[in-house]
Amino acid sequence: MVCILELKTTQSLHIKTLIDSLNPLLTDINMHFYPSIIKNNKDDINDKVGGVIIKEVNKTSSILIHCKLDADKFDSYYYNYKHDKLTIGVNLANFLKCIKCMTNCDTMTWKIDDDDINKLIMILESSNEKKTFKINLMDLEDTDYEIEPVKFPYQIIMPTSDFQNYCKNMSSATDRMEIKCLTNTMFMAGNGELGVIEFELTATNNSSGLIIKKTTSNPNEIVQGTFELKYLIIFTKCSNLCSHVNLFLKNTYPIIIEYQVATLGKIKFALSPCKKLD
C-alpha cells in the first residue's frame, strides 16, 4: 500500500465553511490535486504551484465557481501520484456529512492510497479523539472550463459583514438586486411589493469601510448589473472566511465575488446578470 496523496490542515473549520457554501449550489464536484513543485518564470523568480482546484458550473449555467487552495498553505501536502493531476469526484452532501462530525480543535487529513484509489480517507483528529471516514468517490465527467482574462472597470472592496447585511436587508423586499458604480459611489437597489429600496454607499478608501478602485479610462463611466439575491446570499456564507470581499463589475458581464479562504487560498463566484423582465 502506497500513499499517493496526503494533505493536512488545522484550518478544518474554514474547509467546513467552504464546503457548506458550495453545497447549495452544486451536487457533485471534481477536485483536482496538483503536485507542489517549483517552476521558474520568465524573470527567473521561483514560483510555487500546486494544490487543490475546484472549477464547476451550476446546473443552470448561471454561476461559475473557481476555488484554489495552495499546496504550501497546508500544514503538510504530499503528492506521489504518477501523473501531474489527480482528479476525484465527490458528492458534496455526503462529504459535508463527514465534515460536520468535526469539533473546533480537529486537524483534518485527506488521504488516498494506491490500493483503493476510489476512496478518499478523511481523518478528523484532536488530542483525545480520532474519526476516520472512507468516502466513496465518483467517476464524473471532467469539463475543462476555459476562462478568458477580462479587465473590469470597477473593483469594490468592503467588509464581508457589510455585504452580507446589505444582501440580507435587500432580500426582505425583493429577489433581485441592482449593483451600480459611479466614480466613488456604489448603489444597491431593489424593487418589490414594498416599493423601491436603494442603498447609497460612498467610498471611504480605508480598510474599515468601502474602497472603490477604477481601471476605466472614462472617469464618469457607469457600470451596473442586476443579480439574483438568493445566490448572493449563498455566497455570503463565506463571510467568516475573511474580513473583506472583492467585487468586480463590468457592464453585461457576470459579477465576480472573491473571498479569501482564510490563509489557504481563494474562492471566486462568477454570477451572470438577470435577464430583463418583459
N, C-alpha and C positions, 0 to 999 in steps of 0.2 A: 504494500500500500504506500503510494507516494502522494504527498500533498502537492497539488498544482496551484492552489490559491489559498491564501490566508491573510485576512486583514483584521485589525483590532483597533478599537477606539473606546475611549472613556466618554466620548460625546454621544452616548447612546440616546439620551433624551432628544437631542437635535435630529438624530436619524428617525426617531419615532414621529416627531413633528413633521418632518419632511414626507414620510410615507403617508401620514394622516392627511396631508394636504393634497396628495396625488390620488388618494383612494376615491373621492367623489367624482373625479374627472376621468379616470381610466380604470379598466377592469384587469387586463393583463399587460405586463410590460416586459420588454427586453432590457436587461442590464448588461452593459459591455464593460469588460475589465481589460485594461491595457498594462503592459509591464512598466515599471518605474525605471527609466533609463535616462541617460544624459545625451543630449544632442547639441551640436554646435550650430548656431545660426550664422547668418552671413557676416555678422560682426564679431564672430568667434567668441561670443559670450555663451557660457553654458546655460542651457535651459532644461529644467526638469519637466518631464512629461509623464503621462501615465495616470492611472486612477480608474474611477468608475464614471461612466457616462450613461445617462438615460435621455433618450430623444424619442418622443412619442407625439402622436396627434390623436385628439379625442374622436369619438365616433361621428360627430357632426362636422369634423374638419374645421371647426371654428377656433381651436386652440392648439398651438404647438408648444410643447414643453421641452426645455433643454436644461439638464442638470449635469454639472461636472463636479465630482469630489476628487480632489488632488491626492495622488498617492503619498506624497511627502507630508500631508497634513494628518494622516492617520498615525496612531501610536506606533503601529507596525504594518507593513504592507509587503507581502511575499507573493511573487508571481513566478510560477515554474511550469507554465503551460508551453507546449511545443510550438504554438502559433502566437502571432503578435496580438491576437484578440481572442478573448473568451467571452462568449455570449450565453446568458442563461435566461430562460423565460420564467416569470413569476406571476402568480395570481396575487394581486395586491390585497384582497380581503383576507386570504389565508395568511399571507405574510404579516399583515397587521395584527392578526390574532396572536401570533407568536410574540411579536414585539411588545404587545400590551401586557405580557406576563412579566415584564421587567420592573425593577424598582429603580429609584432615582440614583442609586450608587452603583448600578451594574456596569461592568465592562462588557462590550458587545464584540463578539468574534464571528466572522463569516469564514467558512472553510469548505473547500471542495477537494475530494480525494480522487485519484485516477481510477480506483476500482469501482467507484459509484458516482460517475460524473453527472448522473441525473438527479442527484440530491444535493441541496445546499445545507450544510450543517451550521446552525446558528447556536451560539453559546452565550448565555447571559449569566454573568458570574460576579458575585460580590465576595466579601471576605469570609462569609459563612454559608454561602449557598451557590449552587451551580445548576442551571437549567439548560438542557440540550434538546434541540429540535432538529429533526432531519426532514427538511421540507422538499416535497416532490416538485421537480422542475418541469417546465413545459417546453415543447418544441414549437415556437411561434415564428410566424413569418417575419423576417428581418428586412424592414423597409429603410432604405437609405434616403433620408430627407435632406436634400441639398438646400442650404440656406445662403443666399447671396448677400454679401455685405450691403447695408443700407445706411445712408447718412441721415440722421434725424435732426430736424431743425431745433427741437427743444428737448432738453433733459431736465427733469424735475426731481429734486431730492427733498424728501420730507421724512419726519419721524414716522416709523411704522404705525405707532399707536394713533397718530393723527389721521393717516389714510384709512385705517380700519374704522375709526369713529365716523369719518365723513361718509364712507360707504354704508355703514350701518344706519346712520341717521337718514340718508337719502332713500334707503330701501323701505323705510316705513311709509313712503308716499308714492314710489314709482318703481318700475322694474328695469328702467334704463337710465343711464347717467351720461350726460354730455360732459366731456372734459375739454377745456379750451384754454389756450395760452396766447397771451399778447404781451409783448415786451416783458415787464416784471410782474405780471399779474396772471394768476391761474383762476379759472372759473369752473365750478362743478354745478350742473343744473339738471333738474328733472321735472317732468310734467305728468301728473296723475290726477286721481279723483279729488285729492286735497286741493290741487291747484298747481302753481308753479313754485319751485324751490330753487334758489340759487345761492351758492356759497362763493364769495369772492375773497381770494387769498393773495396777499401782497408779499413778495419775496423779502425776506429779512437778510438773506445771504450770510447767515451764521448757522452753526450746526444744530442749534436748538429750534430752528424754525424752517421755513421754506426757502430752498435755493433753486433758482431757475438759471440754467445755462443755455445760451443761444449759440447755435452754429450757423444760423441763417444769415445770408448777406443782406437780407431785407429786414431792417430793424422793426418794421411795422407789420410783418407777416403774421397773420392769424392762423393758428393751427388748432384743429378741433376734430373730435370724433365722438360718436355715441356708442356706448358699450353696455352689455347686459350685466346688471348688478349682481345677479346670482353667481356669476363666475368671479367677479371682482371680490366678492365676499369670501368665496372659497380660497382665493389667492391669499387673502389676509390671514389665513390660518398660519402662514409663515411669519407672522409678526413677531413671535417670540424668538425667532432665529437671529435677529439682528436689530440694531437700533434705527436704521434708516432704510427706506425703499427708494429705488430708482425707477422713474417712469420716462419712457422715450416716446415722443409724439411726432407724427408726420401725417399730413392730410391723406385720406383714402388708404392708409396703411394700418395694419394691426398695431395696437399699443403694446409696447414691451414693458413688462413689470419685472424687475430684478431684485432678488433678495440674496444676501449672503447667507450661506448655510453655516452659521457660526464661523469657525475658522477652517472648516473643511472644504469649502468651495462656494459655488453659486448655483442658483436656480433661476431660470428665466421663463416667464409665461408670455406668449405672443397671442393676443386676443383680437380676432377680427372685429371690425366695427359692425354695428347692427345695420341691417338693410332698412332703407327708408320705408316707412309705413305709407300705404296707399291712401 
